[in-house]
Amino acid sequence: MYPNIEAERARAGLSRAQLAERLGVSYGTVKNWMQGATDIPCTKLIALSRMFRCSTDYLLGVEAAPPARRSI
């Protein structure tokens, strides 16, 4: 459901379990987000954006390509 989040996770060399740990949620929660079973809370979407240094629009698929990486 969110191929850009999956791509950024893979680019960062993180498993879904590792991503879940960094976000302070369970593996099942991340799995449910990626399958579209539950919505990603805004706070976690912002955390993903900061972690991957890209926009939330890109992560959600609103933007087709990631803009230049922002420094945070």
Backbone atoms as SQL, in Angstrom:
CREATE TABLE atoms (id INTEGER PRIMARY KEY, chain TEXT, resi INTEGER, resn TEXT, atom TEXT, x REAL, y REAL, z REAL);
INSERT INTO atoms VALUES
  (1, 'A', 1, 'MET', 'N', 0.816, -1.190, 0.000),
  (2, 'A', 1, 'MET', 'CA', 0.000, 0.000, 0.000),
  (3, 'A', 1, 'MET', 'C', 0.865, 1.262, 0.000),
  (4, 'A', 2, 'TYR', 'N', 2.014, 1.214, 0.626),
  (5, 'A', 2, 'TYR', 'CA', 2.921, 2.359, 0.679),
  (6, 'A', 2, 'TYR', 'C', 4.289, 1.954, 0.137),
  (7, 'A', 3, 'PRO', 'N', 4.404, 1.823, -1.176),
  (8, 'A', 3, 'PRO', 'CA', 5.675, 1.351, -1.737),
  (9, 'A', 3, 'PRO', 'C', 6.851, 2.277, -1.443),
  (10, 'A', 4, 'ASN', 'N', 6.607, 3.556, -1.281),
  (11, 'A', 4, 'ASN', 'CA', 7.720, 4.470, -0.999),
  (12, 'A', 4, 'ASN', 'C', 8.263, 4.270, 0.408),
  (13, 'A', 5, 'ILE', 'N', 7.391, 3.972, 1.348),
  (14, 'A', 5, 'ILE', 'CA', 7.869, 3.678, 2.706),
  (15, 'A', 5, 'ILE', 'C', 8.678, 2.388, 2.677),
  (16, 'A', 6, 'GLU', 'N', 8.178, 1.393, 1.959),
  (17, 'A', 6, 'GLU', 'CA', 8.913, 0.134, 1.843),
  (18, 'A', 6, 'GLU', 'C', 10.267, 0.348, 1.173),
  (19, 'A', 7, 'ALA', 'N', 10.303, 1.178, 0.137),
  (20, 'A', 7, 'ALA', 'CA', 11.555, 1.456, -0.572),
  (21, 'A', 7, 'ALA', 'C', 12.554, 2.162, 0.344),
  (22, 'A', 8, 'GLU', 'N', 12.085, 3.123, 1.112),
  (23, 'A', 8, 'GLU', 'CA', 12.977, 3.848, 2.019),
  (24, 'A', 8, 'GLU', 'C', 13.459, 2.946, 3.146),
  (25, 'A', 9, 'ARG', 'N', 12.585, 2.081, 3.618),
  (26, 'A', 9, 'ARG', 'CA', 12.982, 1.125, 4.663),
  (27, 'A', 9, 'ARG', 'C', 14.093, 0.233, 4.130),
  (28, 'A', 10, 'ALA', 'N', 13.915, -0.287, 2.934),
  (29, 'A', 10, 'ALA', 'CA', 14.922, -1.159, 2.323),
  (30, 'A', 10, 'ALA', 'C', 16.215, -0.386, 2.055),
  (31, 'A', 11, 'ARG', 'N', 16.096, 0.845, 1.562),
  (32, 'A', 11, 'ARG', 'CA', 17.272, 1.671, 1.284),
  (33, 'A', 11, 'ARG', 'C', 18.084, 1.884, 2.553),
  (34, 'A', 12, 'ALA', 'N', 17.386, 2.031, 3.672),
  (35, 'A', 12, 'ALA', 'CA', 18.052, 2.243, 4.959),
  (36, 'A', 12, 'ALA', 'C', 18.593, 0.939, 5.559),
  (37, 'A', 13, 'GLY', 'N', 18.274, -0.188, 4.914),
  (38, 'A', 13, 'GLY', 'CA', 18.763, -1.475, 5.405),
  (39, 'A', 13, 'GLY', 'C', 18.063, -1.955, 6.658),
  (40, 'A', 14, 'LEU', 'N', 16.806, -1.552, 6.816),
  (41, 'A', 14, 'LEU', 'CA', 16.043, -1.930, 8.012),
  (42, 'A', 14, 'LEU', 'C', 15.019, -3.007, 7.686),
  (43, 'A', 15, 'SER', 'N', 14.853, -3.947, 8.585),
  (44, 'A', 15, 'SER', 'CA', 13.749, -4.891, 8.470),
  (45, 'A', 15, 'SER', 'C', 12.496, -4.200, 9.003),
  (46, 'A', 16, 'ARG', 'N', 11.360, -4.791, 8.747),
  (47, 'A', 16, 'ARG', 'CA', 10.126, -4.216, 9.318),
  (48, 'A', 16, 'ARG', 'C', 10.185, -4.241, 10.839),
  (49, 'A', 17, 'ALA', 'N', 10.774, -5.284, 11.397),
  (50, 'A', 17, 'ALA', 'CA', 10.897, -5.377, 12.860),
  (51, 'A', 17, 'ALA', 'C', 11.781, -4.258, 13.402),
  (52, 'A', 18, 'GLN', 'N', 12.873, -3.977, 12.716),
  (53, 'A', 18, 'GLN', 'CA', 13.756, -2.890, 13.146),
  (54, 'A', 18, 'GLN', 'C', 13.066, -1.541, 13.019),
  (55, 'A', 19, 'LEU', 'N', 12.323, -1.356, 11.937),
  (56, 'A', 19, 'LEU', 'CA', 11.578, -0.110, 11.756),
  (57, 'A', 19, 'LEU', 'C', 10.569, 0.057, 12.886),
  (58, 'A', 20, 'ALA', 'N', 9.857, -1.004, 13.195),
  (59, 'A', 20, 'ALA', 'CA', 8.878, -0.963, 14.282),
  (60, 'A', 20, 'ALA', 'C', 9.535, -0.564, 15.593),
  (61, 'A', 21, 'GLU', 'N', 10.688, -1.160, 15.869),
  (62, 'A', 21, 'GLU', 'CA', 11.401, -0.848, 17.111),
  (63, 'A', 21, 'GLU', 'C', 11.785, 0.627, 17.166),
  (64, 'A', 22, 'ARG', 'N', 12.297, 1.158, 16.059),
  (65, 'A', 22, 'ARG', 'CA', 12.691, 2.571, 16.035),
  (66, 'A', 22, 'ARG', 'C', 11.507, 3.504, 16.210),
  (67, 'A', 23, 'LEU', 'N', 10.332, 3.063, 15.751),
  (68, 'A', 23, 'LEU', 'CA', 9.132, 3.894, 15.870),
  (69, 'A', 23, 'LEU', 'C', 8.400, 3.673, 17.190),
  (70, 'A', 24, 'GLY', 'N', 8.817, 2.667, 17.945),
  (71, 'A', 24, 'GLY', 'CA', 8.176, 2.379, 19.223),
  (72, 'A', 24, 'GLY', 'C', 6.820, 1.719, 19.088),
  (73, 'A', 25, 'VAL', 'N', 6.678, 0.900, 18.032),
  (74, 'A', 25, 'VAL', 'CA', 5.427, 0.159, 17.811),
  (75, 'A', 25, 'VAL', 'C', 5.780, -1.300, 17.572),
  (76, 'A', 26, 'SER', 'N', 4.775, -2.141, 17.497),
  (77, 'A', 26, 'SER', 'CA', 5.016, -3.564, 17.267),
  (78, 'A', 26, 'SER', 'C', 5.186, -3.845, 15.775),
  (79, 'A', 27, 'TYR', 'N', 5.770, -5.008, 15.497),
  (80, 'A', 27, 'TYR', 'CA', 5.905, -5.458, 14.118),
  (81, 'A', 27, 'TYR', 'C', 4.531, -5.556, 13.464),
  (82, 'A', 28, 'GLY', 'N', 3.558, -6.071, 14.199),
  (83, 'A', 28, 'GLY', 'CA', 2.202, -6.215, 13.679),
  (84, 'A', 28, 'GLY', 'C', 1.587, -4.877, 13.281),
  (85, 'A', 29, 'THR', 'N', 1.909, -3.833, 14.034),
  (86, 'A', 29, 'THR', 'CA', 1.403, -2.496, 13.705),
  (87, 'A', 29, 'THR', 'C', 1.961, -2.043, 12.366),
  (88, 'A', 30, 'VAL', 'N', 3.272, -2.206, 12.172),
  (89, 'A', 30, 'VAL', 'CA', 3.884, -1.812, 10.894),
  (90, 'A', 30, 'VAL', 'C', 3.294, -2.648, 9.757),
  (91, 'A', 31, 'LYS', 'N', 3.131, -3.930, 9.987),
  (92, 'A', 31, 'LYS', 'CA', 2.541, -4.812, 8.973),
  (93, 'A', 31, 'LYS', 'C', 1.138, -4.337, 8.601),
  (94, 'A', 32, 'ASN', 'N', 0.341, -3.979, 9.594),
  (95, 'A', 32, 'ASN', 'CA', -1.016, -3.488, 9.326),
  (96, 'A', 32, 'ASN', 'C', -0.998, -2.180, 8.544),
  (97, 'A', 33, 'TRP', 'N', -0.060, -1.290, 8.851),
  (98, 'A', 33, 'TRP', 'CA', 0.061, -0.047, 8.080),
  (99, 'A', 33, 'TRP', 'C', 0.369, -0.350, 6.622),
  (100, 'A', 34, 'MET', 'N', 1.343, -1.233, 6.398),
  (101, 'A', 34, 'MET', 'CA', 1.788, -1.512, 5.037),
  (102, 'A', 34, 'MET', 'C', 0.716, -2.226, 4.219),
  (103, 'A', 35, 'GLN', 'N', -0.143, -2.969, 4.886),
  (104, 'A', 35, 'GLN', 'CA', -1.233, -3.666, 4.203),
  (105, 'A', 35, 'GLN', 'C', -2.477, -2.800, 4.068),
  (106, 'A', 36, 'GLY', 'N', -2.461, -1.624, 4.679),
  (107, 'A', 36, 'GLY', 'CA', -3.619, -0.740, 4.622),
  (108, 'A', 36, 'GLY', 'C', -4.739, -1.120, 5.567),
  (109, 'A', 37, 'ALA', 'N', -4.443, -2.029, 6.501),
  (110, 'A', 37, 'ALA', 'CA', -5.461, -2.457, 7.458),
  (111, 'A', 37, 'ALA', 'C', -5.759, -1.376, 8.487),
  (112, 'A', 38, 'THR', 'N', -4.727, -0.589, 8.818),
  (113, 'A', 38, 'THR', 'CA', -4.907, 0.534, 9.738),
  (114, 'A', 38, 'THR', 'C', -4.157, 1.735, 9.189),
  (115, 'A', 39, 'ASP', 'N', -4.587, 2.914, 9.600),
  (116, 'A', 39, 'ASP', 'CA', -3.945, 4.148, 9.158),
  (117, 'A', 39, 'ASP', 'C', -2.684, 4.412, 9.972),
  (118, 'A', 40, 'ILE', 'N', -1.727, 5.068, 9.338),
  (119, 'A', 40, 'ILE', 'CA', -0.507, 5.475, 10.028),
  (120, 'A', 40, 'ILE', 'C', -0.807, 6.781, 10.760),
  (121, 'A', 41, 'PRO', 'N', -0.615, 6.829, 12.076),
  (122, 'A', 41, 'PRO', 'CA', -0.854, 8.078, 12.804),
  (123, 'A', 41, 'PRO', 'C', 0.087, 9.182, 12.293),
  (124, 'A', 42, 'CYS', 'N', -0.398, 10.396, 12.325),
  (125, 'A', 42, 'CYS', 'CA', 0.394, 11.541, 11.857),
  (126, 'A', 42, 'CYS', 'C', 1.742, 11.618, 12.560),
  (127, 'A', 43, 'THR', 'N', 1.767, 11.342, 13.847),
  (128, 'A', 43, 'THR', 'CA', 3.026, 11.428, 14.588),
  (129, 'A', 43, 'THR', 'C', 4.048, 10.420, 14.063),
  (130, 'A', 44, 'LYS', 'N', 3.591, 9.246, 13.686),
  (131, 'A', 44, 'LYS', 'CA', 4.495, 8.216, 13.168),
  (132, 'A', 44, 'LYS', 'C', 4.897, 8.532, 11.731),
  (133, 'A', 45, 'LEU', 'N', 3.997, 9.115, 10.958),
  (134, 'A', 45, 'LEU', 'CA', 4.333, 9.522, 9.592),
  (135, 'A', 45, 'LEU', 'C', 5.408, 10.609, 9.613),
  (136, 'A', 46, 'ILE', 'N', 5.281, 11.538, 10.527),
  (137, 'A', 46, 'ILE', 'CA', 6.300, 12.588, 10.674),
  (138, 'A', 46, 'ILE', 'C', 7.618, 11.966, 11.113),
  (139, 'A', 47, 'ALA', 'N', 7.566, 11.001, 12.033),
  (140, 'A', 47, 'ALA', 'CA', 8.790, 10.325, 12.475),
  (141, 'A', 47, 'ALA', 'C', 9.456, 9.601, 11.302),
  (142, 'A', 48, 'LEU', 'N', 8.670, 8.966, 10.440),
  (143, 'A', 48, 'LEU', 'CA', 9.216, 8.308, 9.258),
  (144, 'A', 48, 'LEU', 'C', 9.863, 9.325, 8.321),
  (145, 'A', 49, 'SER', 'N', 9.201, 10.445, 8.144),
  (146, 'A', 49, 'SER', 'CA', 9.723, 11.505, 7.284),
  (147, 'A', 49, 'SER', 'C', 11.069, 11.997, 7.785),
  (148, 'A', 50, 'ARG', 'N', 11.177, 12.180, 9.068),
  (149, 'A', 50, 'ARG', 'CA', 12.445, 12.630, 9.665),
  (150, 'A', 50, 'ARG', 'C', 13.514, 11.549, 9.572),
  (151, 'A', 51, 'MET', 'N', 13.115, 10.317, 9.834),
  (152, 'A', 51, 'MET', 'CA', 14.049, 9.203, 9.794),
  (153, 'A', 51, 'MET', 'C', 14.648, 9.033, 8.391),
  (154, 'A', 52, 'PHE', 'N', 13.799, 9.125, 7.389),
  (155, 'A', 52, 'PHE', 'CA', 14.237, 8.899, 6.014),
  (156, 'A', 52, 'PHE', 'C', 14.614, 10.186, 5.281),
  (157, 'A', 53, 'ARG', 'N', 14.472, 11.329, 5.968),
  (158, 'A', 53, 'ARG', 'CA', 14.820, 12.643, 5.415),
  (159, 'A', 53, 'ARG', 'C', 14.141, 12.895, 4.068),
  (160, 'A', 54, 'CYS', 'N', 12.829, 12.715, 4.057),
  (161, 'A', 54, 'CYS', 'CA', 12.036, 12.990, 2.861),
  (162, 'A', 54, 'CYS', 'C', 10.670, 13.503, 3.307),
  (163, 'A', 55, 'SER', 'N', 9.882, 13.933, 2.360),
  (164, 'A', 55, 'SER', 'CA', 8.585, 14.513, 2.711),
  (165, 'A', 55, 'SER', 'C', 7.539, 13.438, 3.009),
  (166, 'A', 56, 'THR', 'N', 6.553, 13.822, 3.773),
  (167, 'A', 56, 'THR', 'CA', 5.431, 12.918, 4.028),
  (168, 'A', 56, 'THR', 'C', 4.665, 12.673, 2.731),
  (169, 'A', 57, 'ASP', 'N', 4.595, 13.665, 1.864),
  (170, 'A', 57, 'ASP', 'CA', 3.920, 13.486, 0.565),
  (171, 'A', 57, 'ASP', 'C', 4.576, 12.371, -0.236),
  (172, 'A', 58, 'TYR', 'N', 5.902, 12.340, -0.239),
  (173, 'A', 58, 'TYR', 'CA', 6.601, 11.262, -0.940),
  (174, 'A', 58, 'TYR', 'C', 6.285, 9.917, -0.309),
  (175, 'A', 59, 'LEU', 'N', 6.348, 9.834, 1.017),
  (176, 'A', 59, 'LEU', 'CA', 6.094, 8.565, 1.695),
  (177, 'A', 59, 'LEU', 'C', 4.698, 8.038, 1.407),
  (178, 'A', 60, 'LEU', 'N', 3.732, 8.942, 1.282),
  (179, 'A', 60, 'LEU', 'CA', 2.350, 8.541, 1.028),
  (180, 'A', 60, 'LEU', 'C', 2.045, 8.326, -0.455),
  (181, 'A', 61, 'GLY', 'N', 3.016, 8.625, -1.314),
  (182, 'A', 61, 'GLY', 'CA', 2.809, 8.418, -2.744),
  (183, 'A', 61, 'GLY', 'C', 2.194, 9.593, -3.471),
  (184, 'A', 62, 'VAL', 'N', 2.078, 10.748, -2.807),
  (185, 'A', 62, 'VAL', 'CA', 1.531, 11.951, -3.453),
  (186, 'A', 62, 'VAL', 'C', 2.551, 12.502, -4.438),
  (187, 'A', 63, 'GLU', 'N', 3.828, 12.470, -4.069),
  (188, 'A', 63, 'GLU', 'CA', 4.918, 12.850, -4.953),
  (189, 'A', 63, 'GLU', 'C', 5.500, 11.584, -5.551),
  (190, 'A', 64, 'ALA', 'N', 5.802, 11.616, -6.846),
  (191, 'A', 64, 'ALA', 'CA', 6.283, 10.425, -7.532),
  (192, 'A', 64, 'ALA', 'C', 7.733, 10.080, -7.199),
  (193, 'A', 65, 'ALA', 'N', 8.562, 11.083, -7.004),
  (194, 'A', 65, 'ALA', 'CA', 9.978, 10.824, -6.745),
  (195, 'A', 65, 'ALA', 'C', 10.406, 11.595, -5.503),
  (196, 'A', 66, 'PRO', 'N', 11.345, 11.038, -4.769),
  (197, 'A', 66, 'PRO', 'CA', 11.788, 11.754, -3.578),
  (198, 'A', 66, 'PRO', 'C', 12.547, 13.019, -3.970),
  (199, 'A', 67, 'PRO', 'N', 12.262, 14.120, -3.302),
  (200, 'A', 67, 'PRO', 'CA', 13.051, 15.323, -3.546),
  (201, 'A', 67, 'PRO', 'C', 14.456, 15.136, -2.974),
  (202, 'A', 68, 'ALA', 'N', 15.294, 16.071, -3.210),
  (203, 'A', 68, 'ALA', 'CA', 16.647, 15.997, -2.621),
  (204, 'A', 68, 'ALA', 'C', 16.510, 15.800, -1.123),
  (205, 'A', 69, 'ARG', 'N', 17.354, 14.996, -0.573),
  (206, 'A', 69, 'ARG', 'CA', 17.298, 14.707, 0.868),
  (207, 'A', 69, 'ARG', 'C', 17.508, 15.976, 1.674),
  (208, 'A', 70, 'ARG', 'N', 16.631, 16.134, 2.644),
  (209, 'A', 70, 'ARG', 'CA', 16.760, 17.273, 3.550),
  (210, 'A', 70, 'ARG', 'C', 17.691, 16.893, 4.671),
  (211, 'A', 71, 'SER', 'N', 18.389, 17.845, 5.201),
  (212, 'A', 71, 'SER', 'CA', 19.196, 17.570, 6.385),
  (213, 'A', 71, 'SER', 'C', 18.364, 17.930, 7.607),
  (214, 'A', 72, 'ILE', 'N', 18.413, 17.055, 8.580),
  (215, 'A', 72, 'ILE', 'CA', 17.605, 17.270, 9.796),
  (216, 'A', 72, 'ILE', 'C', 18.522, 17.277, 10.988);
